[in-house]
Structures are given as structure tokens and as C-alpha cells.
Amino acid sequence: MPLSIDWYFVFFFFTGSLGLVVACILYFLNHNKSLASRLLAVYLLIMSLLVIINSLTFTNFFLAFPHLWRVFGFTHFLAPAIAYLYVYAVVNQSFSLHRRDYLLFIPALVYTLCLLPFYLLPTESKLEVIKQFMTDRALISLEPETLILKSWSIPAKLAFGILLLFGQYRLLAQWRRNKLKTAYQELQNSITYRWLFLFTKLVSIFYLVLIVEYSFHISRILDLSTVICLTFSLNILFICIYLFTRPSILYGFKGWFQEGSLGIASTPFESAAIVPAKKSTLTIEQGENFRQKLENYFEDQQPYTKAGYRIRDLSAALDIPLYLLSAFINQEYGKNFNELLNDYRIAYLTEMAKNTKDFHQYTLDALSHKAGFNSRTTFISAVKKRTNQNPSDYFTEVSAKTGNQ
């Protein structure tokens, strides 16, 4: 095997593995359990699987495991659906999928049914198809495995993907047009909008490759599977880097701006906790009601001073479903629950520093315990993040301004 192909395999396999790790962290370990963040995790997972599977075509892997050939073929139709639903969920601040959204998964199901005859072939027949591909990699655009409706795959992928891609651009244009004078002025919203636009542009690259292939048959000159792998790898790297440098994009747009223009009816708020099952997002009235309820509870009860206080505890106290409360905090305050809790804790100690004589006699351990932090380290880190100062310097400065030294 040529050395260059070895390097392709190493790069693609590494990128795919990185994407799998980040996708799992984003889905299972991320404190933000919103619909949008989970859809982004699924999209990253799909891209990673496609890169790994395509990278394995540079080896003899499928000759040893022929039954795994094209097992994830449906993801080519699933990826654009997930990408569109992700942008839709962020723009519309949705916390659950609507029934009609599942219609977008039908093309992936149909494609799987078209591959079913191939899946049922004996091992020898599958090996023959795989060997043909390894001899002539240009067959990737013809997909001889699709025994039903051969050669329809690329036009179908192209039509379906471009349709949803147009939908993504339309959603972004609509949000920008309707919210430019209000929501867009928030820095968090500007960052989120820019991210969604760049994400959509990156998704466009894949369909540009398909357009070029369908129009000029570049697979006769270039290895199309390599070009596709490179495109997917760029998707993965871009998402991973952006998540690392701009984690706030996971919180979506800050504030509640749903109106009829975005397809969400603004109806009178009837209950402080219960949202009708048919709703997939909150109205402005519901968001405002939740905000008042949460802030009044925090001001009166000060639950954040309890060590180990969890969002489940707040959910039970406010009688707001956990998944809905998490999404609300992300979009109302532009941060996750733990960040909001720490902000309240620091504000609590700040007021204490202003109004307590001999405040300087408290040790850092005593302050962290009094405010509900789990450890001194967490306390120091939270204060630095919010004030850009060490706790000693910050609280000394606050106390000095009010004469409590």
C-alpha cells in the first residue's frame, strides 16, 4: 500500500476517533442536556462514524468483516436531517422534537430498505462487491450494492441535502431579519448566530463536492472517498475546535423571543410549571414566569448555600420538569445550572463582605463552605472566572470600599 494512503488512514482514523470521544462527552457528560446540544452530539457522532468507516476502506478490514460493509450507509441521509434539526432547535429554542420532525428520517429508512437485498447476500457475494470497489474506487459514486434503483443514490442525497441546507439558510435569515433589532444585540446571540452560519457553510462543502461529482464525475480522476473523508474530517475538527474555544454556543440564544413569525404561537401562560405536551418551546410569557419564579425562590430560600445542591432539587422545588428547566436556564441566562449557582454564591458572599464587620477574619475554607461550594478549589476557580481576581484580593477590595476591614 502506498505511503500516502497510510497517512490518509492515520489522519482520518484519528479525526474520526476524536469526534467519537467529543460526541460521547457532549451527549453523556455535558451538564447542558438541551435538545440542541444533543442533536449536535449526534451529528458529530455520524460524521465520526462516516470518517472511520471510509478510512477503513483503505485497509483490508472489510475483507475480513464483509458483513459490516455499508452497515452505516443510511447516515448519509441521516446527517443532513440532524444538521437541519439542530439549527431549527437553536433558532426556535426548542426543547423537544415535534412529531413532524421525524418525517425527515424517512429517506434514511428508504435507503436502508434499498440496501436490504445486499445485506442478505451470502459472504462470498459481498466479498465480490468489496473486491470490485477496492479495484476500482470510482464505484463509490455508483454504489453497486444498492441492488434496487442503482445509481440513484448521489442525486437523491444531493436533492435531499440541498433542500434541508436551503432550509437552514432560510432559518438563519429569518432569525436575523426578525431579531436584528432586539435579540441580536446580545453578545451571546451574536456568537451563536455566527456559529450556526459557519456550521451551515461547512455542511455546504459536502454538497458542493457531490455537485461537482454529479456534474463532472471527478471520481474518474480523484479518489472520491478520500475527498469525502477529508470533508467530513474538516467538519469534525471545526466543531471540536469551536466547542473548545466557544463552549457558550451550547447554550443557544439568550432570552426568549418566540413569536408567531417563527411558527410558535404566543399564548397566555396558564400554569407556572406545566407546558402542554404539544408544545416544543416556551413562549415569552412562559419564559418570564419561569424567570420570576426561579429568582424569587433563590432570593427567599437561598438554596445555593447548600453544598451539593443539584438542578434536580430546584426542579422539584419549582415544579418544573428537569429537561425544561435546564433549557430555560441556558437560554434565559446564557449559562448552565452550575455557573448560575456559582454566580449566586459569589453575589451572596459579595453582599456579606459589604455588610459584615470583620469579614476579613473568615478563611477561604469558611467562605466556600458558607456559600455552598463543594471545595475550596471550586470556590477559588469560580471567583477567578467571574471577577478575574483571587478571592482574597476581590473580597478585600469589596470590604475596603464599604469600610468593613
N, C-alpha and C positions, 0 to 999 in steps of 0.2 A: 504494500500500500504506500503511495507517495507520502512524503513527509508533510506536505501541506495539508493533506486530508487528515493526518494525525492531529495537527494543530487545530483544524476546524473542529474535530471531535472534542478535543480537550476544552476549547473555548465554549462551545455550545453546551457541552455536558456540565461544565462549571456554572455557566449562566443559568441553565435550567435548574440545577440543584439549589443555587442561591435563591431563585424565585420560589421554589417549593418551601424552603425554610421561612422566607419572609411571609409567604402566603399563610402558612400554618400559624406563625406568630400573630399575624394580623387578624386571623379568624378566631383563634382559640385563646390567645394570651392578652390580646389588646383589651384595655379597660373600656374602650368605646365599642359597644355592642350594637351600633346603629345598623340599619339595613344597608346604607350606602357603603360603609366600611367593609361589611361582609361581602357585598357584591364585588367590591374592588379586590378583595382577597380571592374570591372565586375566579375572577378574570385573570389575576396573576397566576393562580394555580393552573388554569387552562393553558396560558402562554408557556408556562414552565413545562407542562407535560408535552406540549407540541414540540418544544425545542429538544427535550430529552429523547422523545420518540424519533424525531427526524435525525438527531445526531447519531442514534444507534444504527441508522441505515448506512452509515459509513463503516460499520463493522459487520461481522458475521453473526451478530446477535440473533437476528430473525431467522437465520438458517437453523439455529439451534432451538428457537422458540417460535415456529411459524404461526402458531395459533394466536399470537399477540399482534400479528400484522393487521393493521387498520382497526384495532380494537377501539382506539380513541378518535377515529375518523369523524365522528359526529361533532367533535369540539370545534371544527371549522365553522359550523353553523351556530354552535352554542356561544362562541366567543363574541360575535357582533351583538347577539341578543343581550348578553350580560353587560357589555360595554354600554349599550343604549340604556338599559335599565339602571345602570349605575349613575349615568348623567341625569336621567329622569328623576331618580330618587334624591339626588343632591339638589337639583333645581326646584323640585316640588316639595322638598323637605319631607319626604315620605318615610314612614316607619314600618310599613308592610306593603307587600305586593298586592295589587288588585287582581281579581280573577282574570280579567282580560290580558294581563301581562303574560300569563302562562301560554297564550297563543303563540308567542314569539319562539317557543321551544318546539313547535310543530315541525319546522324544516329539519331540525336535528333528528327528530324521530323518524321522519320520512326517509332521510338519508341512511339512517341505521337500518331501516327495513329494506332499502335497496342493496345494502351490503350483506343482508342476511344470507342469501344463497352462497356467498363466498365464505361466510363464517361456518357454514355447514359442510363445506368441501372437505374431503379427506386430506391428510397431511401431505401426501405426495403432490396433489394438485396445488395446494397452497405454496409448496416449495417451488414448483414450476413457475408460478407467478412472481414469487420473490426473486428467483434467479434471473428472470427476464428483466425485472426492474434493475437489478444490480449490473446487468449487462448494458442496458440502455436506460439511463436515469431520466431521459426525456419522457418516459412513460408516465411520470408523475402527473402530468397535465391531462393525460387520457384516462387515468385510473381504470385499468382493465379489470380490477377487482369488482367494480360496480357492474355486475352482470346484467342488471336491469337499467335501461336508459344510459348506455355507455356514453362517455364524453360530455355529459350534461353537467357534470359537477362544477367546473370552473364558471360557466355562465350563470349557474344557479347561485353559487357562492358570491359572485360578483354582484348580481342583481339584488340579492337579499342584503348583503353587506352595505352596498351603496345606499339602499333605501333607508336602512337604520342609521347610517352615517349622516345622511341628509337630515334625519330626524334629530340627531344630536346637535348638529349645527343650528337647526331651527329652534331647539330648546334654548340654546345659549343666546341666540339672537333675541328671542322673545324675552328672556330674563333681563338681558342688558337693556332692551328697549323700555320695558315696563318699570325697571327698578333703578335706572341710572341716576335718577334724582333723589333717591332715598337710600335703599339698601347698599347700593354700590359705593357709597361714600365711606362705609366701614372698611377699615384696612383688611380685616379678616375676609370680608366678602370679595374684596379686590383680589386677594391672594387666591381664594378658592375659584373665582371665575377664571383667572389666568391659568390655573392648574387644569381646570376642565377643558379649556380651549386648547392647551398644549397636548393634553391627553387625547382629545379628539383628532388633532392634527397627526399625532403619532399613529393612531389607529388607521388614519387615511393612507399611510405609507403602504400597508399590506395590500389595500385595494388598488393602489397605483401600480404595484407590482403585477397584480392579476390582470389589470387593464393592458399593461404592456405585453404580458404573456399572451393574452387572448387576441391582441391585435397584431403582434409581430412574432409570436412563437419563439421567445428568447430561449426556451428550453432546448432548442436545437444548437444554441451557441454556448449558453451558460448552464450550469447545474442549478435548476430552479429550486431544488430542495435546499441548496446552500443559501440561495438568496432569501428564501422564505425563513430559514433558520436565523439568518442574520437580522431580518426584520423583526422577528419575534424576540430575539435577544436584545435588540435595541429597546423594545417595549419594556422588557423586564428590567434592564439596567436603569432606564429612565424612571420607572415607577419606584424602584428601590432607592435610588439616589434622592428623588423628590420627597419620598416619605421620611428619609433620614434627615434631610435639611429643612423640610417644611411639614412637620407632623401635624400642624394645625389644620391641614387640608382634610383630615379625617372628621373634623367637627362640622364640616359643611358651612352653609351660610349662617351668619349670626343674625338673630332676630326672627320675627315672624311676619311674613309679608304675603301670605296666601290670599289671593283674591280670585274672583270669577275669571279673570283674564288668563289664569294659569290652570283653569279647569277645576279649581277647588272652591266649592260654594262656601261663602262666609255666612254661617247661620248663627242664631243666638245660642249662647252657651247654656246648656240645660243642666249639666252636672259638673261638679268640681273634679270628679275622678273618672267617670265612665264616659268613654268615647264610643259612639255607635260602631258596631263591627264593620259596617260597610265603608267606614272612613279609613283612609290610608295616610292621612296627615292631619295636623291640627290647624284650626282656624286662628285668626288673630285673637279673637275673644278667648279661645281656649288657652292659648299661649300666655296671654295676660293674666288669666285666672290662675294658672299654674304658678306663674312667677310670684304673684302676690301671696299665694298660699305657702310657697316654699320660704320666701323671705320673712313672712310673718312668723312662721314656725321656727326658723333659725334665730330670729331676734328674741322671741319669747322664751323658747326652751333651751337654746344654746346646745343642741345635741352634738355639735362638733367638738365639744370639750371632752367627750367620752373617747378614750383610746379604743381603736378598732371599730369605730363607727362605720357602717357599711351602707351602700346605696340600698340594699335590701331593707335595712332598718328604716330609712327615710321613705321608701316606697310603702311600707306597711303603715307608717305614721301618717302619711298624706293620703293614703288610699288611692295611689296612682300606680298603675301597672309598671313593673320594673323596666320592661323594654321601652315603654313610652316615656318614663321619667328620664332614662339615660339619654334618649334622643332629644328630649326637651332641654336638658342641661347643656348638651353640646351646642344646640342651635340658639339658645337664649343667651348663654354666657360665653360661647366660643371656647370652651374648655371642658375637660372631663370632670367627673364627680370628685375625684381625689384632689384635683387642682382647685376646684371650687371650695372644698372643705378646708384645704390649707390656707386659702385666701381669707376665709372667715376666721381661722385660728390666729393668723398673723394680725388681722384687724382687731381681734379680741385682745391680744397682748399689747397692741399699739395703744388702745384705749386705756388699758391697765397701766401702761407706762406714763400716760398723760395724767392719770387721776390718782395714782398710788404713791404716797410718800415712801422714800427709801426703797424705791423699786430696784435700785442697783444692787441691793442685797440678795436678790434672787439669783441663784445659779442657773446656768443654761439647762441643766437637767431638770431643775424645779420648774422652769418656764415651759419646757417642752411637755412635761407631764401635766401641768396645769391647763395647757391649751389642747391636750388630747393627742399630741404626736406620739407615735409608737416608739420613737427612739430619738436620742439627741442628734444623731446623724441626719435623720429625716428632717428634723426641725431646722438644722443649720442649712441644709440644702434648699428647703422651701423658702427660707428668709432670703438667701442669696438670690434665688430665682426671681423673687418679686421685687427686692429692693436694691440688688447689686451690691449689698453690703453684708458683712458678717453680723450675726445677731448682736454681739456686744457693741459694735460701732453704731448699728442702727438704733437700738433701744437707748443707748447712752445719748445719742443725738436727740431722740424724741423726748427723753426725760429732761434734758438740758433746756429745751425750748419751753417747757412748762414749769421749770423750777423744781422738779421732783428729784433732786440729787442730794 
